[in-house]
């Protein structure tokens, strides 16, 4: 995504197994992920003049969401719901 914003809601998602992957790149953009509190979120990728903000905290880490991709002049917010 370039010069945009995106909200992804994983609140109704069913994860088969213990781990899932979301992949995407962002340039001059904002990405907001809404994930269940039972998931742990890990980010793997480059952050060039970018930030990741976590809102809330997971209650347990039954499942793992692996977020991959590169952030360039962008921000990512992870909201636990």
PDB file of N, CA, C and O in Angstrom:
ATOM      1  N   UNK A   1       0.837  -1.150   0.000  1.00  0.00           N
ATOM      2  CA  UNK A   1       0.000   0.000   0.000  1.00  0.00           C
ATOM      3  C   UNK A   1       0.896   1.231   0.000  1.00  0.00           C
ATOM      4  O   UNK A   1       1.912   1.275   0.693  1.00  0.00           O
ATOM      5  N   UNK A   2       0.512   2.214  -0.774  1.00  0.00           N
ATOM      6  CA  UNK A   2       1.271   3.458  -0.857  1.00  0.00           C
ATOM      7  C   UNK A   2       0.310   4.626  -0.680  1.00  0.00           C
ATOM      8  O   UNK A   2      -0.722   4.690  -1.347  1.00  0.00           O
ATOM      9  N   UNK A   3       0.649   5.556   0.223  1.00  0.00           N
ATOM     10  CA  UNK A   3      -0.165   6.745   0.494  1.00  0.00           C
ATOM     11  C   UNK A   3      -1.609   6.375   0.831  1.00  0.00           C
ATOM     12  O   UNK A   3      -2.541   6.922   0.243  1.00  0.00           O
ATOM     13  N   UNK A   4      -1.796   5.462   1.760  1.00  0.00           N
ATOM     14  CA  UNK A   4      -3.148   5.055   2.110  1.00  0.00           C
ATOM     15  C   UNK A   4      -3.252   4.638   3.564  1.00  0.00           C
ATOM     16  O   UNK A   4      -2.311   4.776   4.346  1.00  0.00           O
ATOM     17  N   UNK A   5      -4.419   4.126   3.899  1.00  0.00           N
ATOM     18  CA  UNK A   5      -4.622   3.571   5.231  1.00  0.00           C
ATOM     19  C   UNK A   5      -5.472   2.316   5.101  1.00  0.00           C
ATOM     20  O   UNK A   5      -6.302   2.188   4.200  1.00  0.00           O
ATOM     21  N   UNK A   6      -5.239   1.399   6.026  1.00  0.00           N
ATOM     22  CA  UNK A   6      -5.939   0.127   5.968  1.00  0.00           C
ATOM     23  C   UNK A   6      -6.256  -0.327   7.381  1.00  0.00           C
ATOM     24  O   UNK A   6      -5.418  -0.226   8.277  1.00  0.00           O
ATOM     25  N   UNK A   7      -7.469  -0.829   7.578  1.00  0.00           N
ATOM     26  CA  UNK A   7      -7.880  -1.449   8.842  1.00  0.00           C
ATOM     27  C   UNK A   7      -8.229  -2.895   8.554  1.00  0.00           C
ATOM     28  O   UNK A   7      -9.055  -3.180   7.686  1.00  0.00           O
ATOM     29  N   UNK A   8      -7.609  -3.799   9.272  1.00  0.00           N
ATOM     30  CA  UNK A   8      -7.893  -5.224   9.121  1.00  0.00           C
ATOM     31  C   UNK A   8      -8.429  -5.762  10.431  1.00  0.00           C
ATOM     32  O   UNK A   8      -7.803  -5.603  11.478  1.00  0.00           O
ATOM     33  N   UNK A   9      -9.581  -6.397  10.373  1.00  0.00           N
ATOM     34  CA  UNK A   9     -10.218  -6.952  11.560  1.00  0.00           C
ATOM     35  C   UNK A   9     -10.095  -8.470  11.531  1.00  0.00           C
ATOM     36  O   UNK A   9     -10.609  -9.133  10.630  1.00  0.00           O
ATOM     37  N   UNK A  10      -9.410  -9.003  12.527  1.00  0.00           N
ATOM     38  CA  UNK A  10      -9.269 -10.445  12.667  1.00  0.00           C
ATOM     39  C   UNK A  10     -10.164 -10.969  13.789  1.00  0.00           C
ATOM     40  O   UNK A  10      -9.986 -12.099  14.243  1.00  0.00           O
ATOM     41  N   UNK A  11     -11.124 -10.161  14.241  1.00  0.00           N
ATOM     42  CA  UNK A  11     -11.946 -10.538  15.394  1.00  0.00           C
ATOM     43  C   UNK A  11     -12.823 -11.757  15.134  1.00  0.00           C
ATOM     44  O   UNK A  11     -13.128 -12.493  16.072  1.00  0.00           O
ATOM     45  N   UNK A  12     -13.234 -11.992  13.907  1.00  0.00           N
ATOM     46  CA  UNK A  12     -14.058 -13.156  13.579  1.00  0.00           C
ATOM     47  C   UNK A  12     -13.254 -14.249  12.869  1.00  0.00           C
ATOM     48  O   UNK A  12     -13.824 -15.230  12.391  1.00  0.00           O
ATOM     49  N   UNK A  13     -11.945 -14.080  12.803  1.00  0.00           N
ATOM     50  CA  UNK A  13     -11.097 -15.049  12.100  1.00  0.00           C
ATOM     51  C   UNK A  13     -10.931 -16.324  12.915  1.00  0.00           C
ATOM     52  O   UNK A  13     -10.865 -16.295  14.144  1.00  0.00           O
ATOM     53  N   UNK A  14     -10.865 -17.427  12.210  1.00  0.00           N
ATOM     54  CA  UNK A  14     -10.602 -18.718  12.836  1.00  0.00           C
ATOM     55  C   UNK A  14      -9.244 -19.186  12.341  1.00  0.00           C
ATOM     56  O   UNK A  14      -9.047 -19.400  11.144  1.00  0.00           O
ATOM     57  N   UNK A  15      -8.325 -19.340  13.257  1.00  0.00           N
ATOM     58  CA  UNK A  15      -6.973 -19.758  12.902  1.00  0.00           C
ATOM     59  C   UNK A  15      -6.872 -21.273  13.030  1.00  0.00           C
ATOM     60  O   UNK A  15      -7.036 -21.829  14.117  1.00  0.00           O
ATOM     61  N   UNK A  16      -6.604 -21.924  11.924  1.00  0.00           N
ATOM     62  CA  UNK A  16      -6.414 -23.369  11.943  1.00  0.00           C
ATOM     63  C   UNK A  16      -4.953 -23.645  12.276  1.00  0.00           C
ATOM     64  O   UNK A  16      -4.063 -23.271  11.512  1.00  0.00           O
ATOM     65  N   UNK A  17      -4.708 -24.273  13.367  1.00  0.00           N
ATOM     66  CA  UNK A  17      -3.335 -24.484  13.819  1.00  0.00           C
ATOM     67  C   UNK A  17      -2.951 -23.412  14.812  1.00  0.00           C
ATOM     68  O   UNK A  17      -3.796 -22.671  15.315  1.00  0.00           O
ATOM     69  N   UNK A  18      -1.651 -23.344  15.086  1.00  0.00           N
ATOM     70  CA  UNK A  18      -1.160 -22.419  16.111  1.00  0.00           C
ATOM     71  C   UNK A  18      -0.603 -21.124  15.562  1.00  0.00           C
ATOM     72  O   UNK A  18      -0.358 -20.187  16.322  1.00  0.00           O
ATOM     73  N   UNK A  19      -0.394 -21.050  14.233  1.00  0.00           N
ATOM     74  CA  UNK A  19       0.248 -19.855  13.679  1.00  0.00           C
ATOM     75  C   UNK A  19      -0.357 -19.512  12.326  1.00  0.00           C
ATOM     76  O   UNK A  19      -0.710 -20.389  11.538  1.00  0.00           O
ATOM     77  N   UNK A  20      -0.467 -18.205  12.077  1.00  0.00           N
ATOM     78  CA  UNK A  20      -0.912 -17.695  10.784  1.00  0.00           C
ATOM     79  C   UNK A  20      -0.007 -16.529  10.405  1.00  0.00           C
ATOM     80  O   UNK A  20       0.664 -15.951  11.259  1.00  0.00           O
ATOM     81  N   UNK A  21       0.005 -16.191   9.122  1.00  0.00           N
ATOM     82  CA  UNK A  21       0.861 -15.113   8.630  1.00  0.00           C
ATOM     83  C   UNK A  21       0.034 -14.108   7.846  1.00  0.00           C
ATOM     84  O   UNK A  21      -0.805 -14.476   7.024  1.00  0.00           O
ATOM     85  N   UNK A  22       0.285 -12.836   8.115  1.00  0.00           N
ATOM     86  CA  UNK A  22      -0.250 -11.747   7.296  1.00  0.00           C
ATOM     87  C   UNK A  22       0.956 -11.015   6.724  1.00  0.00           C
ATOM     88  O   UNK A  22       1.884 -10.677   7.459  1.00  0.00           O
ATOM     89  N   UNK A  23       0.947 -10.769   5.426  1.00  0.00           N
ATOM     90  CA  UNK A  23       2.080 -10.116   4.786  1.00  0.00           C
ATOM     91  C   UNK A  23       1.605  -8.901   4.004  1.00  0.00           C
ATOM     92  O   UNK A  23       0.599  -8.959   3.296  1.00  0.00           O
ATOM     93  N   UNK A  24       2.336  -7.804   4.137  1.00  0.00           N
ATOM     94  CA  UNK A  24       2.015  -6.602   3.374  1.00  0.00           C
ATOM     95  C   UNK A  24       3.057  -5.525   3.627  1.00  0.00           C
ATOM     96  O   UNK A  24       3.634  -5.440   4.711  1.00  0.00           O
ATOM     97  N   UNK A  25       3.286  -4.716   2.622  1.00  0.00           N
ATOM     98  CA  UNK A  25       4.217  -3.598   2.720  1.00  0.00           C
ATOM     99  C   UNK A  25       3.427  -2.295   2.760  1.00  0.00           C
ATOM    100  O   UNK A  25       2.342  -2.202   2.186  1.00  0.00           O
ATOM    101  N   UNK A  26       3.973  -1.291   3.437  1.00  0.00           N
ATOM    102  CA  UNK A  26       3.318   0.012   3.525  1.00  0.00           C
ATOM    103  C   UNK A  26       4.356   1.116   3.342  1.00  0.00           C
ATOM    104  O   UNK A  26       5.422   1.089   3.958  1.00  0.00           O
ATOM    105  N   UNK A  27       4.035   2.080   2.495  1.00  0.00           N
ATOM    106  CA  UNK A  27       4.900   3.230   2.240  1.00  0.00           C
ATOM    107  C   UNK A  27       4.046   4.483   2.405  1.00  0.00           C
ATOM    108  O   UNK A  27       3.037   4.639   1.717  1.00  0.00           O
ATOM    109  N   UNK A  28       4.444   5.384   3.317  1.00  0.00           N
ATOM    110  CA  UNK A  28       3.688   6.599   3.628  1.00  0.00           C
ATOM    111  C   UNK A  28       2.226   6.241   3.963  1.00  0.00           C
ATOM    112  O   UNK A  28       1.299   6.872   3.456  1.00  0.00           O
ATOM    113  N   UNK A  29       2.034   5.244   4.802  1.00  0.00           N
ATOM    114  CA  UNK A  29       0.692   4.739   5.072  1.00  0.00           C
ATOM    115  C   UNK A  29       0.497   4.420   6.552  1.00  0.00           C
ATOM    116  O   UNK A  29       1.441   4.443   7.341  1.00  0.00           O
ATOM    117  N   UNK A  30      -0.747   4.123   6.904  1.00  0.00           N
ATOM    118  CA  UNK A  30      -1.109   3.686   8.248  1.00  0.00           C
ATOM    119  C   UNK A  30      -1.851   2.362   8.144  1.00  0.00           C
ATOM    120  O   UNK A  30      -2.787   2.224   7.356  1.00  0.00           O
ATOM    121  N   UNK A  31      -1.428   1.395   8.942  1.00  0.00           N
ATOM    122  CA  UNK A  31      -2.065   0.077   8.975  1.00  0.00           C
ATOM    123  C   UNK A  31      -2.526  -0.181  10.401  1.00  0.00           C
ATOM    124  O   UNK A  31      -1.745  -0.058  11.344  1.00  0.00           O
ATOM    125  N   UNK A  32      -3.809  -0.541  10.557  1.00  0.00           N
ATOM    126  CA  UNK A  32      -4.352  -0.882  11.871  1.00  0.00           C
ATOM    127  C   UNK A  32      -4.843  -2.322  11.829  1.00  0.00           C
ATOM    128  O   UNK A  32      -5.644  -2.699  10.973  1.00  0.00           O
ATOM    129  N   UNK A  33      -4.346  -3.116  12.768  1.00  0.00           N
ATOM    130  CA  UNK A  33      -4.755  -4.514  12.877  1.00  0.00           C
ATOM    131  C   UNK A  33      -5.544  -4.684  14.165  1.00  0.00           C
ATOM    132  O   UNK A  33      -5.084  -4.274  15.230  1.00  0.00           O
ATOM    133  N   UNK A  34      -6.710  -5.274  14.081  1.00  0.00           N
ATOM    134  CA  UNK A  34      -7.538  -5.568  15.248  1.00  0.00           C
ATOM    135  C   UNK A  34      -7.549  -7.074  15.431  1.00  0.00           C
ATOM    136  O   UNK A  34      -8.111  -7.802  14.613  1.00  0.00           O
ATOM    137  N   UNK A  35      -6.926  -7.540  16.508  1.00  0.00           N
ATOM    138  CA  UNK A  35      -6.755  -8.980  16.712  1.00  0.00           C
ATOM    139  C   UNK A  35      -7.330  -9.407  18.062  1.00  0.00           C
ATOM    140  O   UNK A  35      -7.391  -8.606  18.994  1.00  0.00           O
ATOM    141  N   UNK A  36      -7.751 -10.661  18.164  1.00  0.00           N
ATOM    142  CA  UNK A  36      -8.251 -11.165  19.449  1.00  0.00           C
ATOM    143  C   UNK A  36      -7.161 -11.140  20.517  1.00  0.00           C
ATOM    144  O   UNK A  36      -5.975 -11.266  20.212  1.00  0.00           O
ATOM    145  N   UNK A  37      -7.573 -10.979  21.760  1.00  0.00           N
ATOM    146  CA  UNK A  37      -6.624 -10.941  22.885  1.00  0.00           C
ATOM    147  C   UNK A  37      -5.911 -12.278  23.100  1.00  0.00           C
ATOM    148  O   UNK A  37      -4.886 -12.326  23.780  1.00  0.00           O
ATOM    149  N   UNK A  38      -6.433 -13.348  22.536  1.00  0.00           N
ATOM    150  CA  UNK A  38      -5.810 -14.661  22.710  1.00  0.00           C
ATOM    151  C   UNK A  38      -4.656 -14.898  21.737  1.00  0.00           C
ATOM    152  O   UNK A  38      -4.020 -15.951  21.776  1.00  0.00           O
ATOM    153  N   UNK A  39      -4.388 -13.942  20.881  1.00  0.00           N
ATOM    154  CA  UNK A  39      -3.317 -14.083  19.903  1.00  0.00           C
ATOM    155  C   UNK A  39      -2.104 -13.243  20.299  1.00  0.00           C
ATOM    156  O   UNK A  39      -2.242 -12.131  20.810  1.00  0.00           O
ATOM    157  N   UNK A  40      -0.948 -13.779  20.062  1.00  0.00           N
ATOM    158  CA  UNK A  40       0.289 -13.007  20.169  1.00  0.00           C
ATOM    159  C   UNK A  40       0.638 -12.531  18.757  1.00  0.00           C
ATOM    160  O   UNK A  40       0.500 -13.286  17.794  1.00  0.00           O
ATOM    161  N   UNK A  41       1.085 -11.292  18.635  1.00  0.00           N
ATOM    162  CA  UNK A  41       1.436 -10.736  17.331  1.00  0.00           C
ATOM    163  C   UNK A  41       2.930 -10.446  17.313  1.00  0.00           C
ATOM    164  O   UNK A  41       3.449  -9.763  18.195  1.00  0.00           O
ATOM    165  N   UNK A  42       3.614 -10.968  16.307  1.00  0.00           N
ATOM    166  CA  UNK A  42       5.040 -10.707  16.111  1.00  0.00           C
ATOM    167  C   UNK A  42       5.232 -10.077  14.741  1.00  0.00           C
ATOM    168  O   UNK A  42       4.583 -10.468  13.771  1.00  0.00           O
ATOM    169  N   UNK A  43       6.130  -9.097  14.670  1.00  0.00           N
ATOM    170  CA  UNK A  43       6.422  -8.412  13.409  1.00  0.00           C
ATOM    171  C   UNK A  43       7.826  -8.779  12.949  1.00  0.00           C
ATOM    172  O   UNK A  43       8.775  -8.747  13.733  1.00  0.00           O
ATOM    173  N   UNK A  44       7.948  -9.126  11.676  1.00  0.00           N
ATOM    174  CA  UNK A  44       9.248  -9.429  11.075  1.00  0.00           C
ATOM    175  C   UNK A  44       9.342  -8.612   9.787  1.00  0.00           C
ATOM    176  O   UNK A  44       8.543  -8.789   8.867  1.00  0.00           O
ATOM    177  N   UNK A  45      10.312  -7.729   9.734  1.00  0.00           N
ATOM    178  CA  UNK A  45      10.492  -6.912   8.539  1.00  0.00           C
ATOM    179  C   UNK A  45      11.271  -5.662   8.879  1.00  0.00           C
ATOM    180  O   UNK A  45      11.654  -5.443  10.029  1.00  0.00           O
ATOM    181  N   UNK A  46      11.500  -4.853   7.877  1.00  0.00           N
ATOM    182  CA  UNK A  46      12.227  -3.601   8.062  1.00  0.00           C
ATOM    183  C   UNK A  46      11.261  -2.486   8.426  1.00  0.00           C
ATOM    184  O   UNK A  46      10.138  -2.431   7.924  1.00  0.00           O
ATOM    185  N   UNK A  47      11.713  -1.593   9.312  1.00  0.00           N
ATOM    186  CA  UNK A  47      10.964  -0.402   9.700  1.00  0.00           C
ATOM    187  C   UNK A  47      11.863   0.800   9.424  1.00  0.00           C
ATOM    188  O   UNK A  47      12.737   1.122  10.230  1.00  0.00           O
ATOM    189  N   UNK A  48      11.655   1.450   8.311  1.00  0.00           N
ATOM    190  CA  UNK A  48      12.471   2.600   7.947  1.00  0.00           C
ATOM    191  C   UNK A  48      11.682   3.860   8.273  1.00  0.00           C
ATOM    192  O   UNK A  48      10.699   4.182   7.606  1.00  0.00           O
ATOM    193  N   UNK A  49      12.131   4.575   9.316  1.00  0.00           N
ATOM    194  CA  UNK A  49      11.457   5.777   9.798  1.00  0.00           C
ATOM    195  C   UNK A  49       9.966   5.508  10.019  1.00  0.00           C
ATOM    196  O   UNK A  49       9.116   6.306   9.623  1.00  0.00           O
ATOM    197  N   UNK A  50       9.666   4.386  10.651  1.00  0.00           N
ATOM    198  CA  UNK A  50       8.296   3.961  10.902  1.00  0.00           C
ATOM    199  C   UNK A  50       8.142   3.532  12.353  1.00  0.00           C
ATOM    200  O   UNK A  50       9.129   3.390  13.075  1.00  0.00           O
ATOM    201  N   UNK A  51       6.901   3.325  12.775  1.00  0.00           N
ATOM    202  CA  UNK A  51       6.656   2.924  14.157  1.00  0.00           C
ATOM    203  C   UNK A  51       5.563   1.865  14.230  1.00  0.00           C
ATOM    204  O   UNK A  51       4.722   1.737  13.340  1.00  0.00           O
ATOM    205  N   UNK A  52       5.610   1.109  15.333  1.00  0.00           N
ATOM    206  CA  UNK A  52       4.568   0.134  15.637  1.00  0.00           C
ATOM    207  C   UNK A  52       4.053   0.452  17.032  1.00  0.00           C
ATOM    208  O   UNK A  52       4.823   0.506  17.991  1.00  0.00           O
ATOM    209  N   UNK A  53       2.751   0.661  17.138  1.00  0.00           N
ATOM    210  CA  UNK A  53       2.119   0.984  18.414  1.00  0.00           C
ATOM    211  C   UNK A  53       1.191  -0.164  18.792  1.00  0.00           C
ATOM    212  O   UNK A  53       0.414  -0.645  17.968  1.00  0.00           O
ATOM    213  N   UNK A  54       1.280  -0.598  20.052  1.00  0.00           N
ATOM    214  CA  UNK A  54       0.431  -1.679  20.541  1.00  0.00           C
ATOM    215  C   UNK A  54      -0.571  -1.095  21.530  1.00  0.00           C
ATOM    216  O   UNK A  54      -0.191  -0.449  22.506  1.00  0.00           O
ATOM    217  N   UNK A  55      -1.849  -1.329  21.269  1.00  0.00           N
ATOM    218  CA  UNK A  55      -2.924  -0.840  22.126  1.00  0.00           C
ATOM    219  C   UNK A  55      -3.544  -2.044  22.822  1.00  0.00           C
ATOM    220  O   UNK A  55      -4.038  -2.962  22.167  1.00  0.00           O
ATOM    221  N   UNK A  56      -3.517  -2.039  24.141  1.00  0.00           N
ATOM    222  CA  UNK A  56      -3.998  -3.189  24.892  1.00  0.00           C
ATOM    223  C   UNK A  56      -2.901  -4.223  25.032  1.00  0.00           C
ATOM    224  O   UNK A  56      -1.747  -3.979  24.683  1.00  0.00           O
ATOM    225  N   UNK A  57      -3.276  -5.377  25.547  1.00  0.00           N
ATOM    226  CA  UNK A  57      -2.303  -6.451  25.719  1.00  0.00           C
ATOM    227  C   UNK A  57      -3.004  -7.789  25.565  1.00  0.00           C
ATOM    228  O   UNK A  57      -4.182  -7.920  25.897  1.00  0.00           O
ATOM    229  N   UNK A  58      -2.287  -8.776  25.064  1.00  0.00           N
ATOM    230  CA  UNK A  58      -2.911 -10.100  24.942  1.00  0.00           C
ATOM    231  C   UNK A  58      -3.129 -10.716  26.324  1.00  0.00           C
ATOM    232  O   UNK A  58      -2.352 -10.483  27.249  1.00  0.00           O
ATOM    233  N   UNK A  59      -4.195 -11.503  26.448  1.00  0.00           N
ATOM    234  CA  UNK A  59      -4.462 -12.179  27.724  1.00  0.00           C
ATOM    235  C   UNK A  59      -3.693 -13.488  27.806  1.00  0.00           C
ATOM    236  O   UNK A  59      -3.148 -13.831  28.855  1.00  0.00           O
ATOM    237  N   UNK A  60      -3.652 -14.203  26.718  1.00  0.00           N
ATOM    238  CA  UNK A  60      -2.878 -15.442  26.620  1.00  0.00           C
ATOM    239  C   UNK A  60      -2.285 -15.487  25.223  1.00  0.00           C
ATOM    240  O   UNK A  60      -2.623 -14.662  24.375  1.00  0.00           O
ATOM    241  N   UNK A  61      -1.425 -16.421  24.988  1.00  0.00           N
ATOM    242  CA  UNK A  61      -0.846 -16.535  23.643  1.00  0.00           C
ATOM    243  C   UNK A  61      -1.107 -17.937  23.089  1.00  0.00           C
ATOM    244  O   UNK A  61      -0.184 -18.699  22.802  1.00  0.00           O
ATOM    245  N   UNK A  62      -2.400 -18.248  22.949  1.00  0.00           N
ATOM    246  CA  UNK A  62      -2.784 -19.541  22.405  1.00  0.00           C
ATOM    247  C   UNK A  62      -2.382 -19.670  20.946  1.00  0.00           C
ATOM    248  O   UNK A  62      -2.001 -20.749  20.492  1.00  0.00           O
ATOM    249  N   UNK A  63      -2.467 -18.562  20.208  1.00  0.00           N
ATOM    250  CA  UNK A  63      -2.173 -18.545  18.773  1.00  0.00           C
ATOM    251  C   UNK A  63      -1.178 -17.428  18.492  1.00  0.00           C
ATOM    252  O   UNK A  63      -1.013 -16.513  19.299  1.00  0.00           O
ATOM    253  N   UNK A  64      -0.512 -17.510  17.336  1.00  0.00           N
ATOM    254  CA  UNK A  64       0.468 -16.496  16.973  1.00  0.00           C
ATOM    255  C   UNK A  64       0.182 -15.996  15.568  1.00  0.00           C
ATOM    256  O   UNK A  64       0.058 -16.780  14.628  1.00  0.00           O
ATOM    257  N   UNK A  65       0.078 -14.677  15.440  1.00  0.00           N
ATOM    258  CA  UNK A  65      -0.050 -14.043  14.138  1.00  0.00           C
ATOM    259  C   UNK A  65       1.302 -13.425  13.809  1.00  0.00           C
ATOM    260  O   UNK A  65       1.787 -12.553  14.530  1.00  0.00           O
ATOM    261  N   UNK A  66       1.900 -13.875  12.729  1.00  0.00           N
ATOM    262  CA  UNK A  66       3.193 -13.361  12.288  1.00  0.00           C
ATOM    263  C   UNK A  66       2.933 -12.356  11.172  1.00  0.00           C
ATOM    264  O   UNK A  66       2.413 -12.710  10.113  1.00  0.00           O
ATOM    265  N   UNK A  67       3.296 -11.107  11.416  1.00  0.00           N
ATOM    266  CA  UNK A  67       3.107 -10.035  10.444  1.00  0.00           C
ATOM    267  C   UNK A  67       4.448  -9.798   9.766  1.00  0.00           C
ATOM    268  O   UNK A  67       5.438  -9.488  10.429  1.00  0.00           O
ATOM    269  N   UNK A  68       4.481  -9.945   8.441  1.00  0.00           N
ATOM    270  CA  UNK A  68       5.715  -9.750   7.689  1.00  0.00           C
ATOM    271  C   UNK A  68       5.513  -8.622   6.675  1.00  0.00           C
ATOM    272  O   UNK A  68       4.393  -8.330   6.255  1.00  0.00           O
ATOM    273  N   UNK A  69       6.602  -8.015   6.308  1.00  0.00           N
ATOM    274  CA  UNK A  69       6.564  -6.940   5.325  1.00  0.00           C
ATOM    275  C   UNK A  69       7.440  -5.796   5.776  1.00  0.00           C
ATOM    276  O   UNK A  69       8.064  -5.850   6.836  1.00  0.00           O
ATOM    277  N   UNK A  70       7.481  -4.768   4.966  1.00  0.00           N
ATOM    278  CA  UNK A  70       8.320  -3.609   5.252  1.00  0.00           C
ATOM    279  C   UNK A  70       7.451  -2.368   5.461  1.00  0.00           C
ATOM    280  O   UNK A  70       6.456  -2.160   4.766  1.00  0.00           O
ATOM    281  N   UNK A  71       7.853  -1.552   6.432  1.00  0.00           N
ATOM    282  CA  UNK A  71       7.205  -0.274   6.686  1.00  0.00           C
ATOM    283  C   UNK A  71       8.194   0.831   6.348  1.00  0.00           C
ATOM    284  O   UNK A  71       9.313   0.841   6.861  1.00  0.00           O
ATOM    285  N   UNK A  72       7.795   1.752   5.499  1.00  0.00           N
ATOM    286  CA  UNK A  72       8.641   2.880   5.113  1.00  0.00           C
ATOM    287  C   UNK A  72       7.836   4.161   5.310  1.00  0.00           C
ATOM    288  O   UNK A  72       6.818   4.363   4.648  1.00  0.00           O
ATOM    289  N   UNK A  73       8.288   5.027   6.218  1.00  0.00           N
ATOM    290  CA  UNK A  73       7.570   6.257   6.564  1.00  0.00           C
ATOM    291  C   UNK A  73       6.105   5.957   6.894  1.00  0.00           C
ATOM    292  O   UNK A  73       5.208   6.680   6.459  1.00  0.00           O
ATOM    293  N   UNK A  74       5.869   4.914   7.648  1.00  0.00           N
ATOM    294  CA  UNK A  74       4.514   4.460   7.936  1.00  0.00           C
ATOM    295  C   UNK A  74       4.349   4.153   9.410  1.00  0.00           C
ATOM    296  O   UNK A  74       5.313   4.165  10.175  1.00  0.00           O
ATOM    297  N   UNK A  75       3.105   3.875   9.799  1.00  0.00           N
ATOM    298  CA  UNK A  75       2.835   3.459  11.167  1.00  0.00           C
ATOM    299  C   UNK A  75       1.909   2.252  11.147  1.00  0.00           C
ATOM    300  O   UNK A  75       1.056   2.105  10.272  1.00  0.00           O
ATOM    301  N   UNK A  76       2.107   1.397  12.142  1.00  0.00           N
ATOM    302  CA  UNK A  76       1.246   0.241  12.315  1.00  0.00           C
ATOM    303  C   UNK A  76       0.728   0.272  13.741  1.00  0.00           C
ATOM    304  O   UNK A  76       1.485   0.499  14.685  1.00  0.00           O
ATOM    305  N   UNK A  77      -0.560   0.043  13.887  1.00  0.00           N
ATOM    306  CA  UNK A  77      -1.170  -0.053  15.197  1.00  0.00           C
ATOM    307  C   UNK A  77      -1.769  -1.437  15.348  1.00  0.00           C
ATOM    308  O   UNK A  77      -2.493  -1.912  14.473  1.00  0.00           O
ATOM    309  N   UNK A  78      -1.462  -2.082  16.465  1.00  0.00           N
ATOM    310  CA  UNK A  78      -2.017  -3.397  16.769  1.00  0.00           C
ATOM    311  C   UNK A  78      -2.950  -3.210  17.949  1.00  0.00           C
ATOM    312  O   UNK A  78      -2.514  -2.875  19.051  1.00  0.00           O
ATOM    313  N   UNK A  79      -4.236  -3.427  17.716  1.00  0.00           N
ATOM    314  CA  UNK A  79      -5.261  -3.262  18.739  1.00  0.00           C
ATOM    315  C   UNK A  79      -5.741  -4.637  19.174  1.00  0.00           C
ATOM    316  O   UNK A  79      -6.236  -5.413  18.357  1.00  0.00           O
ATOM    317  N   UNK A  80      -5.594  -4.940  20.465  1.00  0.00           N
ATOM    318  CA  UNK A  80      -6.124  -6.197  21.000  1.00  0.00           C
ATOM    319  C   UNK A  80      -7.562  -5.967  21.424  1.00  0.00           C
ATOM    320  O   UNK A  80      -7.845  -5.061  22.209  1.00  0.00           O
ATOM    321  N   UNK A  81      -8.477  -6.787  20.905  1.00  0.00           N
ATOM    322  CA  UNK A  81      -9.897  -6.639  21.214  1.00  0.00           C
ATOM    323  C   UNK A  81     -10.451  -7.913  21.822  1.00  0.00           C
ATOM    324  O   UNK A  81     -11.636  -7.977  22.148  1.00  0.00           O
TER     325      UNK A  81
END
